[in-house]
Amino acid sequence: MSNQFGPDYIRAIAPYQGGKPISEVAREFGLNEADIIKLASNENPLGMPESAKQAMLAVMAELGRYPDSNGFELKAAISAKYDVPQDWITLGNGSNDILELAARAFVHQGQSILYAQYSFAVYALATQAVGARAIVVQAKDYGHDLQAMAEAIAPDTRLVFIANPNNPTGTFLPAAEIETFLQKVPQHVAVVLDEAYNEYLAPNQQYDSIAWVRRYPNLLVSRTLSKAYGLAGLRIGFGIAQPHITDLLNRIRQPFNVNSMAQAAAIAALNDTDFLQKSAQLNAAGYRQLTEGFDALGLRYVPSHGNFVLVKVGDDDAAGARINLALLKQGIIVRPVANYGLPQWLRISIGLPEENAAFLAALKNVLND
Ligand SMILES: *Cc1c(COP(=O)(O)O)cnc(C)c1O
């Protein structure tokens, strides 16, 4: 009887599948937690910055009180860093929160939301949660085909999600392509430009999306502290858009959507340029290590601009699941992506050098079995 509750479009949702927690794999496969390597959720292998830890300890005594609902100090830090007024900023419980707020604020049931094949799973979830129709545009070389996406905008489309770089494929859209796309999108269609991996881009790929926010009143840029800033467990992200958009998001967010520890840690992390630089360097070296390993094993991969690599581990549609299971038995957690329609591939988050080496050794074993 219980499956009679709720609208059809909610019951049709397949829940998000995250990377398996280390504790769960230890239990399931009889392994020691300390021996398990997790390269499954695009977390920063350095963990959280020490600066953020100190900031959290300093606010701990105040946890009996509610957080600052408006996040004044964190918004001030973001405002200074990105040179935008504070009322252009929306804080989120992870940038996931921003993506969901956008769907709820801009779209009602029956209208459509557009995104690319093989793009971030949360776009589909956010679409389904509001009872909207998904327009999924076929990928080009595993990335977004922005020209096809512009052409696919329907009269009832109210929102487009773009990830740059994209997860799980790691593909990157050059600035000029995005700008051409923004010029084509009608004013009544909102665009969310999800830049969760922006901090990993090489200096010559960096572009000024905040300048677009000034020019395009329908653009919302989202950023997260979960990846390069190493704060995934705290849940903190933010959106930047013109105030008419910020105002809408502010009306529907939870009043205390970002907790006090997250606010304090985020301020410290945003100002910790050493940590960010170290993370980006470690990632670049890890990318070379993994891709050289894949080359040596004769495996195909999608060139990635994030902190992970999508690699093809077989030619049959059970390959991803089979290799994933074999790796789990060796204590290595990666991410199967069959739910993205990529059953022959696995997504590997870039880890510490020794973690990458252990993964490559295990993969070699498993492939030779
Ligand atoms: C990880 C990720 C996010 C969001 O993560 P949060 O932890 O919710 O900030 C958003 N978009 C993409 C493409 C991601 O991979």
The ligand as an ORCA input file, in Angstrom:
! r2SCAN-3c Opt
* xyz 0 1
  C      30.645     16.859     -6.840
  C      29.829     17.675     -7.799
  C      28.934     18.669     -7.374
  C      28.535     18.989     -6.015
  O      29.014     18.596     -4.948
  P      28.600     19.219     -3.544
  O      29.382     18.389     -2.626
  O      27.123     19.084     -3.390
  O      29.010     20.656     -3.589
  C      28.272     19.423     -8.307
  N      28.451     19.229     -9.603
  C      29.286     18.305    -10.059
  C      29.447     18.167    -11.517
  C      29.974     17.486     -9.174
  O      30.756     16.520     -9.650
*
